[in-house]
Amino acid sequence: MIEKYNSKDTVELVLEKGYIILKPKNVARKGWDKAFKQMHDNGDDKLLIDDVFEDENCEEWS
């Protein structure tokens, strides 16, 4: 069945209300590690927004 539908990924088998459901098993964040490495190699991994603002008052949090 996997070959018939040309599935190259792993599948998840779900039994639900008398039905058998096969669906592709998605891997969350698949490929992010390579994308982040490429961003770093290209120098594209810079903050878009400063994590601390000049007018930020941090005293109220201490």
N, C-alpha and C positions, 0 to 999 in steps of 0.2 A: 504494500500500500504506500509506503514511504517512497519507494522508487517510482511508482506510478505517478505520484504528484510532484516528483522531482524535488523533494525536500532535502536540502543539504545540511540543515541544522538538526539538533535534537528536537524531539517532539514531546509534548506533555499529553498524557492519557487521562481524560477526565470521565468519570462515570457519573451521570446526572439524570435523574428521573427516567431511568430505563434507556438512556442513550449512551453511546460511547462516543466521546468527542476527542479527536486528535487535533492538536494545534501546535504551531511552532513554539518552541520554548525560547523566549527572548531573554538574552543576558543583559541585565541592566548595565548601562555605561560601557558596553562593549566597544573596544577600540579607543576609549578615552586616554589610556596610558600612552599610546603611540601619538595621539593628537597633541597631548600636553608636551611630550618630549619634542615633537616637531615645532611647536610654538616656542619652546625654550631655545631650541637650536636656531630658530629664526629671529630671536629677540622680541617676539610678540607677546611675551607673558608679563606685561606691565599692568599695574593697576590702572583702571580707567577712572576710578574715583578714589581720592585719598581716604584711607581708613580712619584718620583723625583730621578734623577740620580745624583751621586756625582759630575760629571763634567758639570752639567747643569748650564747655566748662566741665572738666572731669572731676572737680572737687566735690560735687554733689554726690558722686558715686563712691567716694572713699569713706 
